[in-house]
Amino acid sequence: MYPSLRANPDRAAWIDTTAKTLGELGDRHRTTLDDASRALEFPREVYRELGRLGYLGPLVPTEFGGSGWGVAEYVVISEEVGRHGLVSGQIAVQGQKWLVDWGTAEQKAQWLGPIASGEKVFSESISEPTMGSSFKNMKATATRDGNDWILNGHKTHVNLGADSDVTIFYGLTPDGITSFLVDTSLPGVSTQVTDPIGLRLIRTADVLFDNVRVPDAARIGSVGGGLETFLSTFNISRLGNASELIGLGRRALEIAINYGNTRIVGTDHVTDFQGIQWMMADAWTSLQAASLARDHAALAHERGEDIALATTVAKRLAISAAEDAVDTAFSMTGGEGLYHESPLLEISNDLRVLKVAGGSQEIMRNYIARRILKSSDHEGLA
Ligand SMILES: Cc1cc2nc3c(=O)[nH]c(=O)nc-3n(C[C@H](O)[C@H](O)[C@H](O)COP(=O)(O)OP(=O)(O)OC[C@H]3O[C@@H](n4cnc5c(N)ncnc54)[C@H](O)[C@@H]3O)c2cc1C
């Protein structure tokens, strides 16, 4: 798809190459990936291969060993990862965004290259058992002790929490929420793998911080600047979420079309029925709308514009589009799609997770509503 990103011929060629490479990677490792998903294991070798090909470090400048691409390339990679059922590099990209925007020279030198190559795995320890959508109930703390900080807290739902070498920890200080890069091999860090229904290739864990001592040099951003560091990353990561959702939707519809074009019901193929054709038309239209919104946001970012609203709209549309696509695919494949061997359940479960993680659908709508109601021209309505 990529309706607007393809307007640039060089980029269109890059999209084709990337889609082909990631498609072949998905095909080559299909069994490994399916086994890992079932067994709830992180497919580290496939992840590293993505790193070697440059797809884990799109936002890392080349001088740090990254690909030196940009947000437009990041969204293409994310869509193709969703489309080909690959292990997601979303969390690595979020990590590099934090580091590029807020990291010190030492932090960048230490972590950016290894995160981009896949040799070191990044995770984000933000959510807590009593705190997800809003920072208001955060209980984790960071307490100053001379030139060090002592971190305490229980973080939950952390993708790759038990597999990561470095995690970003958000905790309360007297001056507000502050973030730290924490080496997970430090004394006091422990993890417990949990069992999510979706995105199982980047399995979740609880991450516990029990009097973890880090130097002030581990702080990322200013003391009390946690919200700022969080938002600068999440505006971009919403586009990655939106793109993976579009990729999942495309995968679901491709499965449905391949089945519907060959399955004969009575004297017709499934795709001969007008009722089915209309479902397909609506699902494709939703995916196209989401792709246009996502491309618009990525290009607006390249122009240096504020993209908070555009990325939120893109994720909101991508959730609905992926849901339409998955519903359509389940309808078109009949009983065939309703077995565990069918990839549709995994696609549907990944979609469920992406609908919540990284900002839920409700939070997207809250933000869009706030922007419309508070802006003087009601975001173009007036
Ligand atoms: C598989 C998975 C992976 C995840 N990965 C990570 C990770 O790597 N790191 C990390 O830190 N976190 C991660 N999360 C946590 C995720 O970001 C939170 O689950 C999400 O922010 C929602 O928070 P919550 O689960 O506490 O729900 P709650 O905040 O308790 O919300 C419950 C419901 O109420 C709705 N709601 C909340 N506030 C409002 C409101 N103001 N208006 C309307 N509706 C509202 C929510 O949308 C939701 O439907 C992950 C979650 C999952 C399930």
The ligand as an SDF file (V2000), in Angstrom:
LIG
                    3D

 53 58  0  0  0  0  0  0  0  0999 V2000
    0.8790   -7.5300   25.7440 C   0  0  0  0  0  0  0  0  0  0  0  0
    1.1350   -6.1690   26.3110 C   0  0  0  0  0  0  0  0  0  0  0  0
    2.3770   -5.5750   26.1220 C   0  0  0  0  0  0  0  0  0  0  0  0
    2.6740   -4.3650   26.7540 C   0  0  0  0  0  0  0  0  0  0  0  0
    3.9230   -3.8340   26.6760 N   0  0  0  0  0  0  0  0  0  0  0  0
    4.3140   -2.8690   27.5400 C   0  0  0  0  0  0  0  0  0  0  0  0
    5.6950   -2.5120   27.7040 C   0  0  0  0  0  0  0  0  0  0  0  0
    6.5710   -3.0360   27.0130 O   0  0  0  0  0  0  0  0  0  0  0  0
    6.0310   -1.5960   28.6490 N   0  0  0  0  0  0  0  0  0  0  0  0
    5.0920   -1.0130   29.4260 C   0  0  0  0  0  0  0  0  0  0  0  0
    5.4610   -0.2080   30.2780 O   0  0  0  0  0  0  0  0  0  0  0  0
    3.7610   -1.2970   29.2820 N   0  0  0  0  0  0  0  0  0  0  0  0
    3.3560   -2.2250   28.3770 C   0  0  0  0  0  0  0  0  0  0  0  0
    2.0420   -2.5790   28.2610 N   0  0  0  0  0  0  0  0  0  0  0  0
    1.0650   -1.9330   29.1010 C   0  0  0  0  0  0  0  0  0  0  0  0
    0.0980   -1.0850   28.3050 C   0  0  0  0  0  0  0  0  0  0  0  0
    0.7320    0.1050   27.8850 O   0  0  0  0  0  0  0  0  0  0  0  0
   -1.1090   -0.8380   29.2010 C   0  0  0  0  0  0  0  0  0  0  0  0
   -1.7820   -2.0780   29.3360 O   0  0  0  0  0  0  0  0  0  0  0  0
   -2.0160    0.2160   28.6170 C   0  0  0  0  0  0  0  0  0  0  0  0
   -1.4060    1.4890   28.7130 O   0  0  0  0  0  0  0  0  0  0  0  0
   -3.3670    0.2610   29.3360 C   0  0  0  0  0  0  0  0  0  0  0  0
   -3.1470    0.3280   30.7090 O   0  0  0  0  0  0  0  0  0  0  0  0
   -3.9070   -0.6840   31.7170 P   0  0  0  0  0  0  0  0  0  0  0  0
   -3.7410   -2.0600   31.1820 O   0  0  0  0  0  0  0  0  0  0  0  0
   -3.4030   -0.4060   33.0700 O   0  0  0  0  0  0  0  0  0  0  0  0
   -5.4160   -0.3180   31.5890 O   0  0  0  0  0  0  0  0  0  0  0  0
   -6.1450    0.8320   32.4110 P   0  0  0  0  0  0  0  0  0  0  0  0
   -5.3610    2.0850   32.3300 O   0  0  0  0  0  0  0  0  0  0  0  0
   -6.4500    0.3160   33.7670 O   0  0  0  0  0  0  0  0  0  0  0  0
   -7.4470    0.9850   31.5740 O   0  0  0  0  0  0  0  0  0  0  0  0
   -8.4970    0.0050   31.5700 C   0  0  0  0  0  0  0  0  0  0  0  0
   -9.4830    0.3620   30.4680 C   0  0  0  0  0  0  0  0  0  0  0  0
   -9.9900    1.6910   30.7060 O   0  0  0  0  0  0  0  0  0  0  0  0
   -9.7270    2.4990   29.5790 C   0  0  0  0  0  0  0  0  0  0  0  0
   -9.4100    3.8390   30.0250 N   0  0  0  0  0  0  0  0  0  0  0  0
   -8.3910    4.2240   30.8260 C   0  0  0  0  0  0  0  0  0  0  0  0
   -8.4100    5.5510   30.9960 N   0  0  0  0  0  0  0  0  0  0  0  0
   -9.4590    6.0170   30.2870 C   0  0  0  0  0  0  0  0  0  0  0  0
  -10.0060    7.2970   30.0640 C   0  0  0  0  0  0  0  0  0  0  0  0
   -9.4690    8.3990   30.6080 N   0  0  0  0  0  0  0  0  0  0  0  0
  -11.1050    7.4180   29.2730 N   0  0  0  0  0  0  0  0  0  0  0  0
  -11.6600    6.3190   28.7040 C   0  0  0  0  0  0  0  0  0  0  0  0
  -11.1990    5.0770   28.8900 N   0  0  0  0  0  0  0  0  0  0  0  0
  -10.1140    4.9340   29.6760 C   0  0  0  0  0  0  0  0  0  0  0  0
   -8.5480    1.8730   28.8890 C   0  0  0  0  0  0  0  0  0  0  0  0
   -8.5120    2.2210   27.5130 O   0  0  0  0  0  0  0  0  0  0  0  0
   -8.8470    0.4110   29.0890 C   0  0  0  0  0  0  0  0  0  0  0  0
   -9.7850    0.0000   28.1220 O   0  0  0  0  0  0  0  0  0  0  0  0
    1.6900   -3.7190   27.5350 C   0  0  0  0  0  0  0  0  0  0  0  0
    0.4090   -4.3040   27.6610 C   0  0  0  0  0  0  0  0  0  0  0  0
    0.1500   -5.5010   27.0710 C   0  0  0  0  0  0  0  0  0  0  0  0
   -1.2080   -6.1090   27.2750 C   0  0  0  0  0  0  0  0  0  0  0  0
  1  2  1  0
  2  3  1  0
  2 52  2  0
  3  4  2  0
  4  5  1  0
  4 50  1  0
  5  6  2  0
  6  7  1  0
  6 13  1  0
  7  8  2  0
  7  9  1  0
  9 10  1  0
 10 11  2  0
 10 12  1  0
 12 13  2  0
 13 14  1  0
 14 15  1  0
 14 50  1  0
 15 16  1  0
 16 17  1  0
 16 18  1  0
 18 19  1  0
 18 20  1  0
 20 21  1  0
 20 22  1  0
 22 23  1  0
 23 24  1  0
 24 25  2  0
 24 26  1  0
 24 27  1  0
 27 28  1  0
 28 29  2  0
 28 30  1  0
 28 31  1  0
 31 32  1  0
 32 33  1  0
 33 34  1  0
 33 48  1  0
 34 35  1  0
 35 36  1  0
 35 46  1  0
 36 37  1  0
 36 45  1  0
 37 38  2  0
 38 39  1  0
 39 40  1  0
 39 45  2  0
 40 41  1  0
 40 42  2  0
 42 43  1  0
 43 44  2  0
 44 45  1  0
 46 47  1  0
 46 48  1  0
 48 49  1  0
 50 51  2  0
 51 52  1  0
 52 53  1  0
M  END
$$$$
